Amino acid sequence: MKSVVNDFSIHVATVNGSGSQTANNVLLRSIMQMGVPVSGKNLFPSNIAGLPTWFTIRVNEDGYIARHARNDVLVVMNPETAATDVASMGPGSLIIANDAIKFPDVPADRTVYRVPMAKLMEPITNDVKLRRLVVNMIYVGIAGQLLGIEQAEVEKALHAQLGKKPKALALNAAAVKAGYDFAAENPLAIPFRVERRDLTGGKILIDGNTAAALGSMFAGVTVVAWYPITPSSSLIEALIGYLERYRRDEKTGKATFAVVQAEDEIAAIGNVLGANWAGARAMTATSGPGISLMAEFFGYGYYAEIPAVVWDIQRVGPSTGLPTRTMQGDLSFAWGLSHGDTSFPVLLPGSVTECFEFAGTAFDLAERLQSPLLVLSDLDIGMNNWMSEPFEYPTKPWDRGKVLDEAALEKIGQFQRYGDVDGDGIPWRTLPGNRNWKGTYFTRGSGHDELARYTENTEAYVRGMDRLKKKMENARALMPQPELLETPGADVGLIAYGSSHWAVLEARDLLAKQGVKASYLRVRALPLAHSVHEFARKYARVYVVEQNRDGQLREKLLTEVPDAAARVQSVLHYDGLPIDAQSVVDGVLAHEGRTVTEGATR
Amino acid sequence: MSAPTTPPAGQPVNRVGLSRADYDGSKTTLCPGCGHNAITGGIIQAAWEAGLEPHKVAKLSGIGCSSKTPAYFLGHSHGFNSVHGRMPSIATGVSMANRELLLLGVSGDGDTASIGIGQFMHMIRRNVPAIYIVENNGVYGLTKGQFSATADLGSTRKSGEANRLMPVDLCALAIELGCGFVARSFSGDQKQLRPLLKAAFAHKGTAIIDVISPCVTFADHEGSTKSYAAVKEHDAPLHDIDYVPYFEDLSVDYEPGTTREVDMPDGSRIFLKKLDTDYDPTDLKKAWAVIHEAREEQKLITGLLYVNPKTHTFHDELRMVDAPLATLPLEQVRPPQRVLEEVMRSFAEGSAPIGAGGG
């Protein structure tokens, strides 16, 4: 048997609300503690309890952390989906099953390992409810023993999570041990092994929403408005947790922040615009249905030039769509939100680290550009666990943009709220509370001139709209610039953004093995940097990899670089699962007219 | 500072040294005779008499004839004419960012009772410190006279078509939602409106003033229950109102039993002089009863319907630092490096709370 060391995926099929999350995280962490890179993805239903849910752990010592299309080890804990789960496993795979669960026989080249979980739970607790929760730790112990995960690391991971709850810790530790002991007494030769490496030292494991919450706190957010919606709620809930802990004075009980749970997303963006107008750093987080509702206020913010930071943790649309699945479907909509001519700065974080960093960048740019700004994350980055270097403390001061205070107003002649006094399309603003009457103005979404006076004058309207366009044109250079990985001799260019990044990185290496040399450009913001145009023109064949049906970034790119239209194609993945490298490879090879090689990703 | 300017000699100034003209705005563009213009005048006069500092006021509105009016008063205050029906959400945001601003919101019956009814209700629920004036004429003026949701049963449009739908009573709704200052008035009764406005300025939470304000173009005909003639005929004030601000050290001498006094948190006092009956505006159940009786009797009761100066406000709930959040320096809102290090450690060890998701 050829052994497969540190390169396989474990797929755990359970029932939503059954308490499997702790078990899966312990499994994930214990492998990481052995120095082997991992990623964990939760595929869950729009449901609180009872529906099927899956957790996939990818173990890969080369550091590839995108989802892998093929699973090598399956843990069967859900009778409802057992038959299809088992049928999805390929030759050579291992199936660990609770022996109480029945499913059809599998071909002989799959190994089924049945575990009497109920029996193993009997000596651990008599409480039926606890048995149901703690039984998950049995498969942790089984997998640990069979795959060579050191028991001490599992215990350490368990202690880290449950150390503050001694009773729960003892029960769960007993179940882990029962799993280890059973598998030791009933050994099985399998190819998959975890072997200790030194590749994860000092790394953290975190989800993008928590990273964004932390980034926002350190960026100095003061006002938070939100309306609960999956998959964005955890961002705000994490933020509230951190703010309450680190931004409320212990002695006085007074806070340097304010949070409001709004009545809907329209109110949430209204709160944010009102607070930013009055000088706060205000933000909200939502998902597709939320930005649909916010559209009118976005147009207001664009035209009246008010900063706002809005995180859109994208999920599958249109409409309610698949609320707990991932997608990059909001790019076109975000860019041109609201009626009339508009365009918005958009940030596209590709990692948890960027979720942390862009939280501050978002405020700086929204205030610099005096515009609502969207950060398009997605469910995959936002809610799944990603390995990362620890985040770096922001050392740069914040950029509050062009604000005239009382002293500054003293020095100028007339205050022009919407005048292009610096020639960069960005006007100066004042904040309410300013004592200098020179700075007073009336904010409106109706036609206005440079002095913020109501007007229907056609020339004043055109001047204002042209300045706004100029402002966004200049924004190309202010936004985070693309990340470029050039390959000497490449005639293929790959373009991707957001959570697709990890699958594309891996796909690029796989393509190289197939003889396809590809340079790679990761877009990090809209409006597009000029270097994206150059990249699209430079390569003979360019593939834009996206997680949507319509190739939204490609479409955007081609409106700006129409001369490249014949050379730029889409590679798309839009089934709601996180994108994997093989589908990128297959898509590129198909365009290249090459045969797809089976199993190329092992 | 470039302003306030020294007022022209001979012009009276208020306690902050400003003349009445310092509270003017730009010229109105509404129809001559519009009730809204009278309310604008009332706001200017009340703000001057109360000695509001213009830079500490933020004027907010939605969309409609009424929502245009903040441009016509307090020209030295920042203004925010927002989108239709959403002024309360803007007010809520401004209030969080700068707790020192006095928020003066103006809306209409279309802006409030239809498209904005949700935000209206939630602003009251939260008790956001703000004055919310509804300039209520029962019609959509800017779109030429369609019924609004406050049109009374049987009231007619100019075409003669009668409203068959129940009206939304914004005062009853506000009281139901726990509002601590609910008044109804008439644009033509400045003697009543001004003290109500000044009392509202002193209120700590949301203050709702529903002002019947006839639309001279689309609702001033016979058959309209919100015409000047109808309002004058049915107007039934609950009391005569005097307002004595905290900075005026007046000893007030009323005959015992004729007057009720309401003390505001800042030391200002509201005096309600009894008319036909003795109305107690601190009695919630009485307020409900009087609104329902008035509807049955087709009377327009005006005055201070309900007051509770000691409500739990949005600011009480938020427990913010004293300085406006908008003014906090970076070092006060960016926790030190050791905090990030502590948090990062928890994610390296695995002791941080598990991220959201199913399972």
Interface residues (C-beta under 8 A of the other chain):
Chain A: T14 N16 G17 S18 G19 S20 Q21 T22 N24 N25 R29 N42 F44 P45 N47 T53 F55 A157 A160 Q161 G163 G202 K203 I204 L205 I206 D207 N209 T210 L214 M217 F218 A219 G220 V221 T222 V223 A225 P231 S233 S234 E237 A238 G241 Y242 Y246 R247 R248 D249 T252 G253 K254 A255 T256 F257 A258 V259 V260 A262 E263 D264 I266 A267 A268 I269 G270 N271 V272 L273 G274 A275 N276 W277 A278 G279 A280 R281 A282 E296 F297 Y300 T324 M383 N384 N385 P390 F391 Y393 P394 P397 W398 E406 L409 E410 T430 L431 P432 G433 N434 R435 N436 W437 K438 T440 Y441 F442 T443 R444 G445 S446 Y454
Chain B: M1 S2 A3 P4 P54 H55 K56 A58 K59 L60 P70 A71 G75 H76 S77 H78 G79 F80 N81 S82 V83 R86 P88 S89 I90 A91 T92 G93 V94 S95 M96 A97 N98 E100 L101 G118 Q119 H122 R126 L318 R319 M320 V321 D322 P324 L325 A326 T327 L328 L330 Q332 V333 R334 P335 Q337 V339 L340 E341 V343 M344 F347 A348 E349 G350 S351 A352 P353 I354 G355 A356 G357 G358 G359
